Amino acid sequence: MEEKKFDIKSIIGFVLIFAILLFMMWKNQPTPEELAEQEKEKQEQVEADKKATVKTAEDTVVTTAEDYSNNSANDSLQLVGLKNKLGAFAYSASLPSATDNETIVKTDVLDLKFSNKGGFLSGVMLNNFVDYDSVPIHLIKKGNQDFNITFPTADNRILNTKDLYFQPSVTMNGENTVVTMKLKASESQFLEYRYELKPGDYMIDFSIVSKGLNNVVNSSQEINLDWRLKTYRHDQSITYENRYTRLTYMHEGDKISKLAQAGDDEEIIEDARWLSYRQHFFSSILVTDEPFKKATISSSDLVEDEDIDTVFTKQYASKLPLTFNGGEADNNFGLYFGPTDSDILKKYDHDLEESIPFGWGLFGWINKQLFIPLFGFLSSFLPYGIAIIVMTVLIKLLMSFVQYKQFLSQAKMRVLKPELDAIKLKHKDNKMKAQQETMALQNKAGASPLAGCLPGLIQLPVFYALFMFFPTAFALRQKSFLWADDLSSFDSIYDFPAGFSIPMYGDHVSLFPILAAIAIFFYMKMTTGQQMASQPTQEGMPDMGKMMKYMIYFSPILMLVFFNQYASGLSLYYFISNMISIAIMLVIKNYILDEDKIHAQIQVNKTKPKKQNKFQKKMADMMVQAEEQKQSQQKRKK
C-alpha cells in the first residue's frame, strides 16, 4: 500500500485560503456607527417584545372581564344563577357596563364621579376651594356616602340599587350636561337616575324615574331611599368645625329644626322639604319638589378623641319614602354640593339659607337684616380685617347711648350715696324701713340701679347676634389679617409640642383672645369699680360688690379659654369693641357728664311730686306686708 505524505503545495494553499478569510472578515467587520445602530435596533426589538407581551396580558384581562360580564348571555348556567338572584334585573348584570367603572364629568365649579355600581355619585370635589392644609375640598370620596333605594319586586325579592349595575350615558342639553344612569331589566324597562349639571351652578337637577317596571317592582309595598354620609374634616380645629356641623332640615311648612350638636340623635319628621348635611362651611343638601310625608333622620358624632378621630366629624343618615304612581317612579329633586354661603344659597327658591345658624328669633333677624348686609358692603371695598374693625366702630357708635345711660345712672347713684348711707345708718335696726326709704329717695331723685341695668340688656341681642355671625360668615374663610392666616379659624402664635394639650384650652396659643381678655379686664375694672362705689348693699340681697369683683377676673379668663379655638374674627371684634368702649367711657366721664350738674338736677327732682308706677307701687306694698308680718311674728314670740 502506498504511504501518504504531506504535500507542501497543499499546505501553502490552505494557509493562503485561511489568510484570505481572515482578511475578508477584518475588511467586512461593522464600523462603530454600525455597531451603535445595531444595538439600538436590538433595544427597540426588546421593547417591542415587552409591549407585545403586555398587550397580550391586557387582552387576556379584557377578555376575562368581558367574559365575566357577558357570562349571563353566553353561559346558560350562569344566566340561570343571575336570574335566580336578581330576577328581571339579571339583564343589567349581563351588559358590558356591569363593572366598577366610573363616569367623570367636570364643570367650572364641580368635579363629579358617577359609579356604574349603584348609579350614584362616588366623588364630589369643589374646584374653587381648599381645606386648611391646601387640599381640595372633597364632599364625597372613598366610599363615605351611600345612596341606595331598597325596593321589593313582583317575584318577592328585596333588591338594593347599591349592589346593582347601571348603564351610564352623557349627553348635552344646550349648555347643560346630562348624565343618565339606567338600571335595566331590558332595553325598554329601566330605573333611571337623571342628573343635569348647569355651568357655574352648585345645584344639580336630579330625578328618579322608571319605565316599564310596573310589573317588575312591587310598588304596593314601601320603597325607601337611604342616604348616608360621613363628613370629612376641612377646618384647622376639628372641635370648632364639629360644633357647626349639624343635620338641619325644613319641615311642616317653613319650620327649621336641627339634630343635636353633639352625641347621637334621631328623629321621625313629617313633610320634610329639604335636608342639609351641613359640614360647617360646606353642605350637601337634598331638596324635594314634593315634601317627604314621613322621614327618619339621624346624626352621630364621630369625634370621641380629637387627637385620634381626625378624619371624619359626623355620620348622617336619612330614610326617605319615594313616590310611585301607577307602579312607576316619578321623583324630582335638587342636589346641592357647595359652600354654606348665604349669598349663594339665597339664589335658590327653597329658603336654603335658613340652614345657616344665624340665631333664632330676634338674633337671626339682626344678623340677616343688619350685620350680613353691612359686612357685605364694607368687605366689598375694604380688606376683611379692616371691614371687621369699621363695622365694630359703627356698632359701638350706634350703641353709645346705652353706655351714656349706664354712666349717667352710675353718676346719679354716686351723688346719692351719702344720703343712702345716712338712711342705712338711721334705720340700722330696721332693715325693711331702710329699704323703703331708699326706694322712695331713688324714685324722687330719678335714680335707680335698674336704670343702669336695663340699657345693658339692650346690648345682649347685639352681642349674641355677633356671636353667631362670625363663626358662620363664609366670606371670612381663609382671609388673613395681621398674624391671623384665617379669620374664620383661630390665630395661633404658638403651637404646643405634639401630644401636649391643656384641657378646655387646646394645643396652641391664640393672640386675639389674649388681647380681647386684657381689654375686657381693664374695661370691667373701670366700670365695675364705679358700680361697686355707687351701689349700697341691700338687706336680703346678694353682695353685688363682691360678685362684681369676681366678674372682673372671671370674664377675661372665660374669654381667654373659650375663644382660644374660636374664629379669630370674633376675638378681633371683641378686642376692638372693648377698646372703643373704654374710649367712649373716658369721653363721657371727662367731657360729657358733670356730677355737680347731676346733683343739682337731683335736688330739683326731689322737690317735684313723683308718682309711683305700678311696679314700684307693688314692690312698696310687698315690703309693707313683709314688715307687718315680721312685726306680727315678733309680737307672738313675746
C-alpha positions as CSV (number, residue, x, y, z in Angstrom):
1,M,0.0,0.0,0.0
2,E,1.3,3.4,-0.9
3,E,2.2,5.7,2.1
4,K,0.6,9.2,2.1
5,K,2.9,12.1,2.5
6,F,2.1,15.8,3.2
7,D,2.1,17.8,0.1
8,I,3.9,21.1,0.6
9,K,1.8,22.8,-2.1
10,S,-1.4,21.8,-0.4
11,I,-0.3,23.2,2.9
12,I,0.6,26.5,1.2
13,G,-2.8,26.6,-0.4
14,F,-4.7,26.1,2.9
15,V,-2.6,28.8,4.6
16,L,-3.4,31.2,1.8
17,I,-7.1,30.4,1.9
18,F,-7.2,30.9,5.7
19,A,-5.3,34.2,5.3
20,I,-7.8,35.4,2.7
21,L,-10.7,34.5,5.0
22,L,-9.1,36.4,7.9
23,F,-8.6,39.4,5.6
24,M,-12.2,39.3,4.4
25,M,-13.6,39.1,8.0
26,W,-11.4,42.1,9.0
27,K,-12.5,44.0,6.0
28,N,-16.2,43.4,6.4
29,Q,-16.5,44.0,10.2
30,P,-19.1,46.7,11.2
31,T,-17.9,50.3,12.0
32,P,-18.6,51.8,15.4
33,E,-21.6,53.7,14.0
34,E,-23.0,50.4,12.6
35,L,-22.5,48.7,15.9
36,A,-24.4,51.5,17.7
37,E,-27.2,51.3,15.2
38,Q,-27.4,47.5,15.6
39,E,-27.5,48.0,19.4
40,K,-30.3,50.5,19.0
41,E,-32.3,48.1,16.8
42,K,-31.7,45.4,19.3
43,Q,-33.1,47.5,22.2
44,E,-36.1,48.5,20.1
45,Q,-36.8,44.9,19.4
46,V,-36.6,44.1,23.1
47,E,-39.1,46.9,23.9
48,A,-41.4,45.8,21.1
49,D,-41.3,42.3,22.5
50,K,-42.2,43.6,26.0
51,K,-45.1,45.7,24.7
52,A,-46.4,42.8,22.8
53,T,-46.3,40.7,26.0
54,V,-48.1,43.4,28.0
55,K,-50.7,43.8,25.2
56,T,-51.3,40.1,25.2
57,A,-51.7,40.2,29.0
58,E,-54.1,43.1,28.7
59,D,-56.1,41.4,26.0
60,T,-56.3,38.4,28.3
61,V,-57.6,40.6,31.2
62,V,-60.1,42.4,29.0
63,T,-61.3,39.1,27.5
64,T,-61.7,37.8,31.0
65,A,-63.7,40.9,32.2
66,E,-65.9,40.7,29.1
67,D,-66.4,37.0,29.5
68,Y,-67.4,37.7,33.1
69,S,-69.8,40.5,32.2
70,N,-71.2,38.6,29.3
71,N,-71.4,35.2,31.0
72,S,-75.1,35.8,31.6
73,A,-75.6,35.9,27.9
74,N,-73.2,33.2,26.9
75,D,-73.4,30.8,29.7
76,S,-76.9,29.5,30.3
77,L,-76.0,28.1,33.7
78,Q,-74.7,31.5,34.9
79,L,-77.7,33.2,33.4
80,V,-80.0,31.0,35.4
81,G,-77.9,31.9,38.5
82,L,-78.2,35.6,37.9
83,K,-82.0,35.3,37.3
84,N,-82.4,33.4,40.5
85,K,-80.6,36.2,42.3
86,L,-81.7,39.3,40.6
87,G,-84.9,38.3,38.7
88,A,-85.6,40.7,35.8
89,F,-82.5,42.8,36.7
90,A,-80.2,40.0,35.7
91,Y,-80.2,41.8,32.4
92,S,-78.3,44.7,33.9
93,A,-75.6,42.3,35.1
94,S,-75.2,40.9,31.6
95,L,-74.3,44.2,30.0
96,P,-70.7,45.5,29.4
97,S,-71.4,48.3,31.9
98,A,-71.6,45.7,34.7
99,T,-68.2,46.8,36.1
100,D,-67.0,49.1,38.8
101,N,-66.1,51.8,36.3
102,E,-66.8,55.5,36.9
103,T,-68.1,58.3,34.6
104,I,-66.2,61.5,35.2
105,V,-67.9,64.9,34.5
106,K,-66.4,68.3,35.2
107,T,-67.9,71.8,35.4
108,D,-66.2,75.0,36.3
109,V,-67.2,74.5,40.0
110,L,-67.6,70.8,40.4
111,D,-65.7,67.6,39.6
112,L,-68.1,64.6,39.7
113,K,-67.7,60.9,39.5
114,F,-70.7,58.6,38.8
115,S,-70.3,54.9,39.7
116,N,-71.7,52.2,37.5
117,K,-72.3,50.2,40.6
118,G,-75.2,51.9,42.4
119,G,-75.6,54.7,39.9
120,F,-75.0,57.5,42.3
121,L,-72.1,59.9,42.9
122,S,-68.9,58.3,44.1
123,G,-67.0,61.6,44.1
124,V,-67.7,65.3,44.5
125,M,-64.9,67.8,44.6
126,L,-65.3,71.6,44.8
127,N,-62.9,73.2,42.3
128,N,-62.6,76.6,43.8
129,F,-61.9,75.7,47.5
130,V,-59.2,74.0,49.5
131,D,-59.0,73.0,53.2
132,Y,-56.7,74.3,55.9
133,D,-53.9,72.1,54.5
134,S,-54.4,73.3,50.9
135,V,-56.0,70.0,49.9
136,P,-59.0,70.3,47.5
137,I,-62.4,70.1,49.3
138,H,-63.9,66.7,48.7
139,L,-67.5,66.2,50.0
140,I,-67.7,62.7,48.6
141,K,-64.8,60.3,48.1
142,K,-63.6,56.8,49.0
143,G,-67.0,55.4,49.9
144,N,-68.0,58.0,52.5
145,Q,-71.5,58.1,51.0
146,D,-74.3,55.6,50.4
147,F,-77.3,56.4,48.2
148,N,-79.4,53.4,48.0
149,I,-83.0,52.5,47.0
150,T,-84.4,49.4,48.7
151,F,-87.3,48.0,46.7
152,P,-89.4,44.8,46.6
153,T,-90.0,43.1,43.3
154,A,-93.1,41.3,41.9
155,D,-91.4,38.0,42.4
156,N,-90.8,38.6,46.1
157,R,-87.2,39.7,46.2
158,I,-85.8,42.7,48.1
159,L,-83.1,44.4,46.0
160,N,-80.7,47.3,46.7
161,T,-79.6,49.6,44.0
162,K,-76.1,49.9,45.6
163,D,-75.5,46.3,44.6
164,L,-76.7,46.6,41.0
165,Y,-75.1,47.9,37.9
166,F,-76.3,51.0,36.0
167,Q,-75.5,51.8,32.4
168,P,-74.1,55.4,32.0
169,S,-74.7,57.9,29.3
170,V,-73.6,61.5,28.9
171,T,-75.3,64.0,26.6
172,M,-75.7,67.7,26.2
173,N,-78.9,69.8,26.7
174,G,-77.8,73.2,25.4
175,E,-75.0,74.3,27.8
176,N,-76.1,71.8,30.4
177,T,-74.5,68.4,30.8
178,V,-76.9,65.5,31.3
179,V,-75.8,62.2,32.9
180,T,-78.2,59.3,32.9
181,M,-77.6,56.1,34.8
182,K,-80.0,53.3,33.9
183,L,-80.7,50.1,35.9
184,K,-82.1,47.9,33.1
185,A,-84.5,45.0,33.2
186,S,-84.5,45.0,29.4
187,E,-83.7,47.6,26.7
188,S,-87.1,49.2,27.2
189,Q,-87.5,48.6,31.0
190,F,-85.4,50.5,33.4
191,L,-85.0,52.6,36.6
192,E,-83.2,55.8,35.7
193,Y,-81.2,58.4,37.7
194,R,-81.0,61.6,35.7
195,Y,-78.6,64.4,36.6
196,E,-78.5,67.8,34.8
197,L,-75.5,69.9,35.5
198,K,-75.5,73.7,34.8
199,P,-72.3,75.7,34.3
200,G,-71.3,77.6,37.4
201,D,-74.0,76.1,39.5
202,Y,-73.7,74.0,42.7
203,M,-77.3,72.7,42.3
204,I,-77.8,69.6,40.3
205,D,-81.3,68.8,38.9
206,F,-81.8,65.1,39.9
207,S,-84.7,62.8,39.2
208,I,-85.6,59.2,39.8
209,V,-87.9,57.8,37.2
210,S,-88.8,54.4,35.8
211,K,-90.2,53.0,32.6
212,G,-92.0,49.7,32.1
213,L,-91.4,48.4,35.7
214,N,-95.0,48.3,36.9
215,N,-94.9,44.6,36.6
216,V,-91.4,44.2,37.9
217,V,-91.3,46.4,41.0
218,N,-93.9,45.8,43.7
219,S,-95.0,49.4,44.4
220,S,-97.7,48.3,46.8
221,Q,-95.0,48.0,49.5
222,E,-92.9,50.7,51.0
223,I,-90.0,51.9,48.8
224,N,-87.3,53.9,50.6
225,L,-84.3,56.0,49.7
226,D,-81.4,55.6,52.2
227,W,-78.9,58.5,52.1
228,R,-75.9,58.2,54.4
229,L,-72.9,60.5,54.6
230,K,-69.7,60.6,56.7
231,T,-68.5,64.2,56.7
232,Y,-64.8,64.8,56.2
233,R,-62.9,67.3,58.3
234,H,-62.0,70.5,56.5
235,D,-61.1,73.1,59.2
236,Q,-58.0,73.5,61.3
237,S,-59.8,72.9,64.5
238,I,-61.9,69.7,64.4
239,T,-63.6,70.7,67.6
240,Y,-64.6,74.1,66.3
241,E,-65.8,72.6,62.9
242,N,-67.7,69.9,64.6
243,R,-69.6,72.4,66.7
244,Y,-71.1,73.9,63.5
245,T,-71.6,70.5,61.7
246,R,-75.2,69.6,62.1
247,L,-78.1,68.0,60.2
248,T,-80.6,70.8,59.6
249,Y,-84.0,70.4,57.9
250,M,-87.1,72.3,56.9
251,H,-90.4,70.6,57.6
252,E,-94.1,71.2,58.2
253,G,-94.3,74.2,56.1
254,D,-91.4,76.6,57.0
255,K,-90.2,75.2,60.3
256,I,-86.4,74.9,60.6
257,S,-85.0,72.3,63.0
258,K,-81.7,70.6,63.8
259,L,-80.5,67.4,65.3
260,A,-78.3,67.5,68.3
261,Q,-74.9,69.3,68.1
262,A,-73.1,66.5,70.0
263,G,-73.7,62.8,70.6
264,D,-76.3,60.8,68.8
265,D,-79.7,61.9,67.8
266,E,-82.7,60.5,65.8
267,E,-86.0,62.0,64.8
268,I,-89.1,61.0,62.8
269,I,-90.2,64.1,60.9
270,E,-93.2,64.9,58.7
271,D,-93.5,66.9,55.4
272,A,-89.8,67.4,55.0
273,R,-88.9,69.9,52.2
274,W,-85.1,69.6,52.4
275,L,-82.3,68.0,54.4
276,S,-79.0,69.7,54.8
277,Y,-75.9,67.7,55.8
278,R,-74.0,70.7,56.9
279,Q,-70.2,70.5,57.3
280,H,-69.7,74.0,58.8
281,F,-68.6,75.9,55.7
282,F,-69.8,73.3,53.2
283,S,-73.1,71.5,52.7
284,S,-74.7,68.6,50.9
285,I,-78.4,69.3,50.6
286,L,-81.3,67.2,49.2
287,V,-84.3,69.3,48.1
288,T,-87.6,67.7,47.1
289,D,-90.3,69.0,44.9
290,E,-92.9,67.1,46.9
291,P,-92.3,67.0,50.6
292,F,-91.5,63.6,52.1
293,K,-94.6,62.6,54.1
294,K,-92.5,60.9,56.8
295,A,-88.8,60.5,57.1
296,T,-86.4,59.0,59.7
297,I,-83.2,61.0,60.2
298,S,-80.2,60.5,62.5
299,S,-76.9,62.0,63.4
300,S,-73.9,60.5,65.2
301,D,-70.8,62.3,66.5
302,L,-67.6,60.5,65.2
303,V,-65.2,62.6,67.3
304,E,-64.7,61.0,70.6
305,D,-61.0,61.8,70.9
306,E,-59.9,64.8,68.8
307,D,-56.3,63.6,68.8
308,I,-57.3,60.3,67.2
309,D,-60.6,60.9,65.4
310,T,-59.3,63.5,63.0
311,V,-60.7,62.3,59.6
312,F,-64.5,62.5,60.0
313,T,-66.8,64.7,62.1
314,K,-70.4,63.4,61.8
315,Q,-72.3,60.4,60.4
316,Y,-75.7,61.4,58.9
317,A,-78.4,59.1,57.7
318,S,-81.9,59.6,56.3
319,K,-84.6,57.1,55.3
320,L,-87.0,58.8,52.8
321,P,-90.1,57.3,51.2
322,L,-90.2,57.5,47.4
323,T,-93.3,58.2,45.3
324,F,-94.5,55.6,42.7
325,N,-97.5,56.5,40.5
326,G,-99.2,53.6,38.7
327,G,-96.3,51.4,39.6
328,E,-93.7,53.8,38.1
329,A,-91.2,56.0,39.9
330,D,-91.6,59.8,39.5
331,N,-89.5,61.8,41.9
332,N,-87.8,65.2,41.3
333,F,-85.1,66.6,43.5
334,G,-82.3,69.1,43.7
335,L,-78.8,68.1,44.9
336,Y,-76.7,70.9,46.3
337,F,-73.0,70.4,46.8
338,G,-71.2,73.6,47.7
339,P,-70.3,76.3,50.2
340,T,-72.6,77.2,53.1
341,D,-72.7,80.8,51.9
342,S,-75.9,82.8,52.4
343,D,-75.3,84.8,49.2
344,I,-75.2,81.6,47.1
345,L,-78.0,79.7,48.9
346,K,-80.4,82.7,48.6
347,K,-80.3,82.3,44.8
348,Y,-82.5,79.1,45.1
349,D,-86.2,79.2,45.8
350,H,-86.1,76.9,48.8
351,D,-85.0,79.1,51.7
352,L,-81.8,77.1,51.9
353,E,-80.0,80.0,53.6
354,E,-82.1,79.1,56.7
355,S,-79.8,76.1,57.1
356,I,-77.2,78.5,58.4
357,P,-77.4,79.0,62.2
358,F,-77.7,82.8,62.3
359,G,-79.5,82.6,65.6
360,W,-83.2,82.2,66.5
361,G,-85.8,84.9,66.5
362,L,-84.6,88.4,67.1
363,F,-80.9,87.4,66.9
364,G,-81.3,85.8,63.5
365,W,-83.3,88.9,62.3
366,I,-80.5,91.2,63.4
367,N,-77.9,89.2,61.5
368,K,-79.9,88.8,58.3
369,Q,-81.2,92.4,58.2
370,L,-78.2,94.3,59.6
371,F,-74.9,92.6,60.1
372,I,-74.7,90.5,56.9
373,P,-75.7,93.3,54.6
374,L,-73.4,95.8,56.5
375,F,-70.4,93.5,56.4
376,G,-71.0,92.5,52.8
377,F,-71.0,96.2,51.9
378,L,-67.8,97.0,53.9
379,S,-65.9,94.0,52.7
380,S,-66.7,94.8,49.0
381,F,-64.1,97.6,49.1
382,L,-62.1,97.0,52.3
383,P,-59.8,94.2,53.4
384,Y,-61.7,91.8,55.6
385,G,-59.9,92.6,58.8
386,I,-60.4,96.3,58.3
387,A,-64.1,95.7,57.5
388,I,-64.5,94.0,60.9
389,I,-62.9,97.0,62.6
390,V,-65.0,99.5,60.7
391,M,-68.2,97.5,61.4
392,T,-67.2,97.3,65.1
393,V,-66.7,101.1,65.3
394,L,-70.1,101.7,63.6
395,I,-71.9,99.3,66.0
396,K,-70.3,100.9,69.1
397,L,-71.2,104.4,68.0
398,L,-74.7,103.2,67.4
399,M,-74.9,101.7,70.9
400,S,-73.0,104.6,72.6
401,F,-76.3,105.9,74.0
402,V,-76.5,102.7,76.0
403,Q,-73.2,103.4,77.6
404,Y,-74.2,107.0,78.3
405,K,-77.4,105.8,80.1
406,Q,-75.3,103.4,82.2
407,F,-72.8,106.0,83.2
408,L,-75.5,108.6,83.9
409,S,-77.2,106.1,86.2
410,Q,-73.9,105.3,88.0
411,A,-73.2,109.0,88.4
412,K,-76.6,109.6,90.0
413,M,-76.1,106.7,92.4
414,R,-72.7,108.1,93.4
415,V,-74.2,111.5,94.1
416,L,-76.9,109.9,96.2
417,K,-74.6,107.6,98.1
418,P,-74.1,109.8,101.1
419,E,-77.8,110.2,101.6
420,L,-78.3,106.4,101.1
421,D,-75.6,105.6,103.6
422,A,-77.3,108.0,106.1
423,I,-80.7,106.2,105.6
424,K,-78.9,102.9,106.2
425,L,-77.3,104.2,109.4
426,K,-80.5,105.8,110.6
427,H,-82.5,102.5,110.3
428,K,-79.8,100.1,111.0
429,D,-82.1,98.2,113.3
430,N,-85.0,98.2,110.8
431,K,-83.7,96.9,107.5
432,M,-87.1,96.9,105.9
433,K,-87.7,100.5,106.7
434,A,-84.3,101.3,105.3
435,Q,-85.2,99.7,102.0
436,Q,-88.5,101.5,101.8
437,E,-86.8,104.9,102.3
438,T,-84.0,104.0,99.9
439,M,-86.5,103.2,97.2
440,A,-88.5,106.3,97.9
441,L,-85.4,108.5,97.7
442,Q,-84.2,106.9,94.5
443,N,-87.7,107.3,93.0
444,K,-87.9,111.0,93.8
445,A,-84.4,111.7,92.6
446,G,-84.9,109.8,89.4
447,A,-82.0,107.4,90.1
448,S,-82.4,103.7,90.2
449,P,-80.0,100.8,89.9
450,L,-82.3,99.3,87.3
451,A,-81.7,102.4,85.1
452,G,-78.2,101.2,84.7
453,C,-79.1,97.6,84.1
454,L,-81.8,97.9,81.6
455,P,-79.7,99.7,78.9
456,G,-77.2,97.0,79.3
457,L,-79.8,94.4,78.5
458,I,-80.3,96.1,75.1
459,Q,-76.8,95.1,74.2
460,L,-77.4,91.4,74.7
461,P,-79.2,90.8,71.4
462,V,-76.4,92.5,69.5
463,F,-73.8,90.6,71.5
464,Y,-75.4,87.2,70.8
465,A,-76.1,88.0,67.1
466,L,-72.5,88.8,66.5
467,F,-71.5,85.7,68.4
468,M,-73.5,83.7,65.8
469,F,-72.4,85.9,62.8
470,F,-68.7,85.4,62.8
471,P,-68.5,81.6,63.0
472,T,-70.9,81.3,60.1
473,A,-69.5,84.1,57.9
474,F,-68.3,82.2,54.9
475,A,-66.7,85.4,53.5
476,L,-64.1,85.3,56.3
477,R,-62.9,81.8,55.4
478,Q,-59.2,81.8,54.7
479,K,-59.0,85.6,54.7
480,S,-55.9,86.8,56.5
481,F,-55.3,89.8,58.7
482,L,-52.1,90.7,60.5
483,W,-50.8,87.5,62.0
484,A,-54.1,85.6,61.6
485,D,-53.9,83.4,58.5
486,D,-57.7,82.7,58.6
487,L,-60.2,85.0,60.2
488,S,-62.7,82.1,60.3
489,S,-60.3,80.0,62.4
490,F,-58.0,80.5,65.4
491,D,-54.9,82.7,65.1
492,S,-52.2,80.6,66.6
493,I,-48.9,82.3,67.5
494,Y,-47.5,79.2,69.3
495,D,-48.2,75.5,69.0
496,F,-47.5,73.3,71.9
497,P,-45.3,70.2,71.4
498,A,-47.0,67.2,69.7
499,G,-49.3,65.3,72.1
500,F,-49.5,68.1,74.6
501,S,-52.8,69.9,75.2
502,I,-54.3,71.9,78.0
503,P,-57.9,70.8,78.9
504,M,-60.6,73.2,77.6
505,Y,-57.8,75.5,76.2
506,G,-56.3,73.5,73.4
507,D,-52.9,72.7,71.9
508,H,-52.0,76.2,70.9
509,V,-52.0,79.9,72.0
510,S,-54.1,82.4,70.1
511,L,-53.3,86.1,70.3
512,F,-56.5,87.9,69.6
513,P,-58.3,86.2,72.6
514,I,-55.4,87.4,74.8
515,L,-55.8,90.9,73.6
516,A,-59.6,90.8,74.0
517,A,-59.2,89.4,77.5
518,I,-56.9,92.2,78.5
519,A,-59.2,94.8,77.1
520,I,-62.2,93.3,78.9
521,F,-60.3,93.3,82.2
522,F,-59.5,97.0,82.0
523,Y,-62.9,97.9,80.9
524,M,-64.6,95.9,83.7
525,K,-62.1,97.3,86.2
526,M,-63.1,100.8,85.2
527,T,-66.9,100.3,85.0
528,T,-67.3,97.7,87.8
529,G,-65.3,99.8,90.2
530,Q,-67.7,102.7,89.7
531,Q,-70.8,100.4,90.2
532,M,-69.3,99.0,93.4
533,A,-68.7,102.5,94.7
534,S,-72.2,103.8,93.8
535,Q,-74.5,100.9,94.9
536,P,-75.1,100.3,98.6
537,T,-75.7,96.7,99.7
538,Q,-79.4,96.0,100.2
539,E,-80.7,93.9,103.0
540,G,-81.6,90.4,101.9
541,M,-79.9,90.9,98.6
542,P,-76.6,89.3,97.4
543,D,-73.5,91.3,97.9
544,M,-73.3,92.7,94.4
545,G,-69.9,94.4,95.1
546,K,-68.3,91.0,95.8
547,M,-69.9,89.4,92.8
548,M,-68.7,92.2,90.5
549,K,-65.2,91.9,92.0
550,Y,-65.2,88.2,91.0
551,M,-66.6,89.0,87.5
552,I,-63.6,91.4,86.9
553,Y,-61.3,88.3,86.8
554,F,-63.8,85.6,85.7
555,S,-64.8,87.3,82.4
556,P,-61.3,87.7,81.0
557,I,-60.4,84.1,81.9
558,L,-63.6,82.9,80.2
559,M,-62.6,84.9,77.1
560,L,-59.1,83.6,77.2
561,V,-60.1,79.9,77.4
562,F,-63.3,79.7,75.5
563,F,-62.2,81.8,72.5
564,N,-58.8,80.2,72.0
565,Q,-60.2,77.9,69.3
566,Y,-62.9,80.2,68.0
567,A,-62.8,82.3,64.9
568,S,-60.2,85.0,65.2
569,G,-62.6,87.4,63.5
570,L,-64.8,87.2,66.6
571,S,-62.0,87.8,69.0
572,L,-60.8,90.7,66.9
573,Y,-64.3,92.2,67.2
574,Y,-64.4,91.8,71.0
575,F,-60.9,93.3,71.3
576,I,-61.8,96.4,69.2
577,S,-65.2,96.6,70.8
578,N,-63.8,96.8,74.3
579,M,-61.1,99.3,73.4
580,I,-63.8,101.6,71.9
581,S,-65.9,101.1,75.0
582,I,-63.0,102.3,77.1
583,A,-62.5,105.3,74.9
584,I,-66.3,106.2,75.0
585,M,-66.4,105.8,78.7
586,L,-63.4,108.2,79.2
587,V,-65.0,110.7,76.9
588,I,-68.4,110.5,78.7
589,K,-66.8,110.7,82.1
590,N,-64.4,113.5,81.4
591,Y,-66.2,115.7,78.9
592,I,-69.9,114.9,78.9
593,L,-71.1,114.1,82.5
594,D,-70.8,116.8,85.2
595,E,-71.6,115.4,88.6
596,D,-72.3,118.9,90.1
597,K,-75.0,119.5,87.5
598,I,-76.3,116.0,88.1
599,H,-76.5,116.7,91.9
600,A,-78.4,120.0,91.2
601,Q,-80.8,118.2,88.9
602,I,-81.4,115.5,91.6
603,Q,-82.3,118.2,94.2
604,V,-84.8,119.7,91.8
605,N,-86.3,116.3,91.1
606,K,-86.7,115.6,94.8
607,T,-88.9,118.7,95.2
608,K,-91.2,117.5,92.5
609,P,-94.1,115.1,93.3
610,K,-93.2,111.7,91.8
611,K,-95.9,109.2,91.1
612,Q,-95.0,105.6,91.6
613,N,-95.5,103.3,88.6
614,K,-97.3,100.0,89.0
615,F,-94.1,98.0,89.6
616,Q,-92.8,100.5,92.2
617,K,-96.2,100.6,94.0
618,K,-96.4,96.8,94.0
619,M,-92.8,96.5,95.4
620,A,-93.7,99.0,98.1
621,D,-96.8,97.2,99.1
622,M,-94.9,93.9,99.3
623,M,-92.3,95.4,101.5
624,V,-95.1,96.9,103.8
625,Q,-96.7,93.5,104.0
626,A,-93.4,91.8,104.8
627,E,-92.7,94.4,107.5
628,E,-96.2,93.8,109.1
629,Q,-95.7,90.1,109.0
630,K,-92.3,90.5,110.7
631,Q,-93.7,92.7,113.4
632,S,-96.6,90.2,114.0
633,Q,-94.2,87.3,114.4
634,Q,-92.1,89.3,116.9
635,K,-95.3,90.0,119.0
636,R,-96.1,86.3,119.1
637,K,-92.7,85.5,120.3
638,K,-93.1,88.0,123.2
